[in-house]
Amino acid sequence: MAILPINIPFPLTDPPWKPASGPQNSVGGPVVYSHTAFVGGPNGGNMIVVGGVVPTTKKINSDDELIAYSYDCDIGRWNSFSLPSQNYLNRQGTASSIASNGIAHIWGGKRAIVTGGTASSATPSQGNNNNGIGSIPSSTTINTTKPRLPATMYQIDSFFPTNSTMAPITSILPPLRYGHTQTLINDRTIVILGGFDSLSGDAVSLADIWLYDIPTSIWTHKFADLDKDNKPANRSSHSQLLMPDGVSILIYGGYDGYHVYNDVAVLDTRTWSWTIKNTNAAVQGRADVSNFFAFFLSNSDL
């Protein structure tokens, strides 16, 4: 892991990254990819990592990822903590939004294909009837894709993790997706943008927006007007951030399954309309890029 101090000026061509930790076996951090992370815990001083794919883990019969990790930024130390069962965090490509009360809202994602696992079965022995009594147990190596995840919101209490739970279902749920982004507005509304549809695998149009109201757990389907050139196009794995005005969401880059984008677009959540921004820079397209890159673009090029 590396840390970039953003409280001091620095040239964009030479950011002062500092190494903060090494491999898992030396500092206790997770070896994981396609996870989500957010800031929470006491005084907002921890980076909390949940979900994702752990390369050495093979899970077939359970969706539970009972262990989550936190990094204490003040003392530079990794810790682990337990989550309640049935949290459905054995997923990748999910997104998170954390409110001021320390509750992180986790939604979306997909299950990885599990390979090399074993499944037990029972083969009736000769002379037995069909009720399976006297059957001979056997194990078979299988490759499996697990059923789709539930489309409900999962709430992680970063102060008291044992209080974490699935949000109640109070409205129609949106189609599940992964590789999307979530933006929290006014500490109340989560805006879901883009992603790959978990059923079809197609990139979701950025004109297709879902809103989640935290106090009521109500989902609302919203349509936004695209730019005059019918942009921004469908995509996933883009970056996003809420601009200082508190109503504009900036996105950068992303991937639609065929193309990697390098455009910058802004969504006005008052008018629900998109505007493409001309950055006047030949920046190579990127996907799965961090929000900090978009932050630099917004300040230096827009």
C-alpha positions as CSV (number, residue, x, y, z in Angstrom):
1,M,0.0,0.0,0.0
2,A,1.1,3.6,-0.7
3,I,-0.1,6.9,0.7
4,L,-0.3,10.2,-1.2
5,P,-0.5,13.3,1.0
6,I,-3.0,15.8,-0.6
7,N,-2.8,18.5,2.1
8,I,0.3,20.0,0.4
9,P,0.8,21.2,-3.2
10,F,2.7,19.0,-5.6
11,P,3.3,18.7,-9.3
12,L,0.8,16.3,-11.1
13,T,3.7,14.9,-13.1
14,D,5.6,13.8,-9.9
15,P,3.1,12.9,-7.1
16,P,5.0,12.2,-3.8
17,W,3.7,8.7,-3.1
18,K,5.1,7.1,0.1
19,P,5.1,3.3,0.8
20,A,3.0,2.5,3.8
21,S,3.1,-1.3,4.0
22,G,4.4,-4.4,2.2
23,P,3.1,-7.9,1.6
24,Q,0.4,-9.4,3.7
25,N,2.7,-11.7,5.5
26,S,4.8,-8.8,6.9
27,V,2.1,-6.4,8.0
28,G,-1.2,-8.4,8.2
29,G,-3.1,-6.6,5.4
30,P,-5.3,-8.5,3.0
31,V,-4.1,-9.9,-0.4
32,V,-7.2,-9.0,-2.4
33,Y,-8.4,-7.4,-5.6
34,S,-11.7,-6.0,-7.0
35,H,-12.7,-5.0,-3.4
36,T,-14.1,-1.8,-2.1
37,A,-12.7,0.5,0.6
38,F,-14.0,3.5,2.6
39,V,-12.9,5.7,5.4
40,G,-14.7,5.1,8.8
41,G,-14.3,4.1,12.3
42,P,-13.4,6.3,15.3
43,N,-12.7,9.9,14.2
44,G,-12.8,8.7,10.6
45,G,-9.2,7.5,10.9
46,N,-9.4,4.1,9.4
47,M,-9.5,2.7,5.9
48,I,-11.8,-0.2,5.9
49,V,-11.5,-2.9,3.2
50,V,-14.4,-5.4,2.5
51,G,-15.3,-7.8,-0.2
52,G,-13.2,-8.5,-3.3
53,V,-11.5,-11.6,-4.4
54,V,-8.9,-13.4,-2.3
55,P,-6.9,-15.5,-4.7
56,T,-6.2,-18.3,-2.3
57,T,-9.8,-18.6,-1.1
58,K,-12.2,-21.1,-2.6
59,K,-15.7,-20.7,-1.4
60,I,-18.6,-22.7,-2.8
61,N,-21.1,-23.3,-0.1
62,S,-21.1,-19.9,1.6
63,D,-21.4,-16.2,0.6
64,D,-20.1,-15.1,3.9
65,E,-16.8,-13.1,4.1
66,L,-16.7,-12.9,7.9
67,I,-13.4,-11.0,8.1
68,A,-12.9,-7.4,7.1
69,Y,-9.8,-5.4,7.4
70,S,-9.0,-1.9,8.6
71,Y,-5.9,0.2,8.3
72,D,-5.3,2.7,11.1
73,C,-3.8,5.8,9.4
74,D,-2.6,7.3,12.6
75,I,-0.4,4.5,13.7
76,G,0.1,2.7,10.3
77,R,-1.2,-0.7,11.4
78,W,-3.6,-3.2,9.9
79,N,-6.3,-4.8,12.0
80,S,-9.1,-7.3,11.2
81,F,-12.6,-7.6,12.6
82,S,-15.6,-9.9,12.2
83,L,-18.9,-9.2,10.5
84,P,-22.2,-10.9,11.1
85,S,-23.1,-14.0,9.1
86,Q,-25.1,-13.8,5.8
87,N,-23.5,-10.5,4.9
88,Y,-23.0,-11.6,1.2
89,L,-19.7,-9.8,0.9
90,N,-18.0,-12.6,-1.0
91,R,-18.3,-10.5,-4.2
92,Q,-16.2,-8.4,-6.5
93,G,-16.8,-5.1,-8.4
94,T,-19.0,-3.7,-5.6
95,A,-19.2,-0.1,-4.6
96,S,-19.5,1.7,-1.2
97,S,-20.8,5.0,0.2
98,I,-20.3,6.0,3.8
99,A,-22.6,8.5,5.6
100,S,-21.6,10.9,8.4
101,N,-23.0,8.5,11.0
102,G,-20.3,5.9,10.1
103,I,-22.6,3.6,8.2
104,A,-21.2,2.4,4.9
105,H,-23.7,1.3,2.2
106,I,-22.4,-1.6,0.0
107,W,-24.3,-2.4,-3.2
108,G,-23.8,-4.4,-6.4
109,G,-21.0,-6.7,-7.4
110,K,-20.8,-10.2,-8.7
111,R,-19.6,-13.5,-7.6
112,A,-16.4,-14.9,-9.0
113,I,-16.4,-18.3,-10.7
114,V,-15.1,-20.8,-8.2
115,T,-12.7,-23.3,-9.6
116,G,-11.1,-26.4,-8.2
117,G,-13.6,-26.8,-5.3
118,T,-15.1,-30.1,-4.2
119,A,-18.7,-31.0,-3.9
120,S,-19.9,-34.1,-1.9
121,S,-22.5,-36.4,-3.4
122,A,-24.1,-39.7,-2.5
123,T,-24.2,-42.6,-4.9
124,P,-26.6,-45.4,-3.9
125,S,-24.9,-48.7,-3.5
126,Q,-26.2,-51.8,-5.2
127,G,-29.4,-53.3,-3.8
128,N,-30.5,-50.0,-2.2
129,N,-33.8,-48.3,-3.1
130,N,-34.1,-44.6,-4.2
131,N,-34.2,-43.2,-0.8
132,G,-30.4,-43.1,-0.7
133,I,-30.0,-45.2,2.4
134,G,-26.7,-47.0,2.3
135,S,-25.3,-44.6,-0.3
136,I,-21.6,-44.2,-0.9
137,P,-20.3,-40.6,-0.4
138,S,-18.0,-39.3,-3.1
139,S,-16.3,-36.0,-3.9
140,T,-16.2,-34.4,-7.3
141,T,-14.0,-31.5,-8.4
142,I,-16.2,-28.8,-10.0
143,N,-16.2,-25.4,-11.5
144,T,-19.2,-23.4,-10.6
145,T,-20.8,-20.0,-10.9
146,K,-22.9,-19.2,-7.9
147,P,-26.5,-17.8,-8.2
148,R,-26.9,-14.0,-8.4
149,L,-26.4,-11.9,-5.4
150,P,-29.4,-10.2,-3.7
151,A,-30.0,-6.7,-5.0
152,T,-30.5,-5.3,-1.5
153,M,-28.2,-2.7,0.1
154,Y,-25.8,-4.0,2.8
155,Q,-25.0,-1.6,5.7
156,I,-21.7,-1.9,7.5
157,D,-21.5,-0.1,10.9
158,S,-17.8,1.1,10.9
159,F,-18.0,1.9,14.7
160,F,-19.8,-1.4,15.8
161,P,-19.3,-3.9,12.9
162,T,-21.5,-6.5,14.7
163,N,-24.5,-4.2,14.1
164,S,-24.0,-4.5,10.3
165,T,-27.1,-5.8,8.4
166,M,-29.0,-5.9,5.1
167,A,-31.2,-2.9,4.6
168,P,-35.0,-3.5,4.6
169,I,-36.8,-3.9,1.2
170,T,-39.2,-1.0,0.9
171,S,-39.5,-0.6,-2.9
172,I,-38.7,-2.2,-6.2
173,L,-35.0,-3.1,-6.4
174,P,-32.8,-2.1,-9.3
175,P,-31.1,-4.6,-11.6
176,L,-27.9,-5.7,-10.0
177,R,-24.6,-4.5,-11.6
178,Y,-20.9,-4.4,-11.0
179,G,-18.1,-2.0,-11.8
180,H,-20.5,0.9,-11.2
181,T,-20.0,4.0,-9.0
182,Q,-21.9,5.3,-6.0
183,T,-21.9,9.0,-5.0
184,L,-23.4,10.2,-1.8
185,I,-25.3,13.6,-2.0
186,N,-26.4,15.6,1.0
187,D,-25.5,12.7,3.3
188,R,-28.8,11.1,2.3
189,T,-29.1,10.1,-1.4
190,I,-26.8,7.6,-3.2
191,V,-26.5,8.0,-6.9
192,I,-25.7,4.8,-8.9
193,L,-24.0,5.4,-12.3
194,G,-23.0,2.9,-15.0
195,G,-21.5,-0.5,-14.5
196,F,-22.0,-3.9,-16.2
197,D,-25.4,-5.5,-15.9
198,S,-24.9,-8.6,-13.7
199,L,-27.4,-10.6,-15.9
200,S,-26.6,-9.6,-19.5
201,G,-23.0,-8.4,-19.0
202,D,-23.7,-5.3,-21.0
203,A,-22.5,-1.9,-20.0
204,V,-25.3,0.2,-18.4
205,S,-26.2,3.5,-20.0
206,L,-25.2,6.6,-18.0
207,A,-28.7,7.9,-18.8
208,D,-30.0,5.1,-16.6
209,I,-29.6,6.2,-13.0
210,W,-30.8,4.7,-9.7
211,L,-31.2,6.7,-6.5
212,Y,-31.2,5.2,-3.0
213,D,-32.7,7.2,-0.1
214,I,-30.8,6.1,3.0
215,P,-33.5,7.1,5.7
216,T,-36.3,5.3,3.9
217,S,-34.4,2.6,2.0
218,I,-36.4,3.5,-1.1
219,W,-35.0,3.1,-4.6
220,T,-36.0,5.4,-7.4
221,H,-35.3,5.1,-11.1
222,K,-34.1,8.3,-12.8
223,F,-33.4,9.3,-16.4
224,A,-30.8,11.9,-17.2
225,D,-30.4,13.8,-20.5
226,L,-27.1,12.9,-22.3
227,D,-24.9,15.5,-23.8
228,K,-25.8,16.9,-27.3
229,D,-23.5,14.3,-28.9
230,N,-25.3,11.5,-27.0
231,K,-22.5,11.2,-24.6
232,P,-21.2,10.0,-22.2
233,A,-21.5,6.5,-23.5
234,N,-22.3,3.3,-21.6
235,R,-19.4,2.2,-19.4
236,S,-18.2,0.6,-16.2
237,S,-15.0,0.8,-14.1
238,H,-15.0,4.6,-14.3
239,S,-14.0,7.0,-11.5
240,Q,-16.3,9.5,-9.9
241,L,-16.4,12.3,-7.3
242,L,-18.8,14.9,-6.0
243,M,-17.7,18.4,-6.9
244,P,-17.4,21.1,-4.3
245,D,-20.8,22.5,-5.2
246,G,-22.4,19.4,-3.7
247,V,-24.7,18.7,-6.7
248,S,-22.3,17.9,-9.7
249,I,-20.8,14.5,-10.1
250,L,-17.7,14.2,-12.3
251,I,-16.7,11.0,-14.0
252,Y,-13.6,10.1,-15.9
253,G,-12.6,7.1,-18.1
254,G,-14.1,3.7,-17.9
255,Y,-14.6,0.6,-20.1
256,D,-17.6,-0.6,-22.1
257,G,-16.3,-4.1,-22.9
258,Y,-14.6,-2.9,-26.1
259,H,-13.3,0.6,-25.6
260,V,-11.4,2.4,-22.8
261,Y,-12.5,6.0,-22.5
262,N,-10.5,9.1,-21.7
263,D,-13.4,11.6,-21.5
264,V,-14.5,13.7,-18.6
265,A,-18.3,14.3,-18.0
266,V,-20.3,16.1,-15.3
267,L,-23.8,15.2,-14.2
268,D,-25.9,18.0,-12.7
269,T,-28.2,16.4,-10.1
270,R,-30.5,19.4,-10.1
271,T,-31.3,19.2,-13.8
272,W,-30.3,15.6,-14.3
273,S,-28.3,16.4,-17.5
274,W,-24.8,15.5,-18.6
275,T,-22.1,17.8,-20.0
276,I,-18.9,16.6,-21.6
277,K,-15.9,18.7,-20.6
278,N,-13.0,19.4,-23.0
279,T,-9.8,18.8,-21.0
280,N,-7.5,20.0,-23.9
281,A,-5.2,17.1,-23.1
282,A,-4.3,13.9,-24.9
283,V,-4.7,11.7,-21.8
284,Q,-4.7,8.0,-22.4
285,G,-7.9,6.3,-21.6
286,R,-8.1,4.4,-18.3
287,A,-10.4,2.0,-16.5
288,D,-10.5,1.1,-12.8
289,V,-8.7,4.4,-12.1
290,S,-8.9,6.0,-8.6
291,N,-11.0,9.0,-7.7
292,F,-7.9,11.0,-7.0
293,F,-7.0,11.2,-10.7
294,A,-10.4,12.6,-11.4
295,F,-9.9,15.1,-8.6
296,F,-6.7,16.4,-10.2
297,L,-8.3,16.7,-13.5
298,S,-11.2,18.7,-12.1
299,N,-8.9,21.2,-10.5
300,S,-6.3,21.6,-13.2
301,D,-8.0,21.1,-16.5
302,L,-11.7,22.0,-16.1
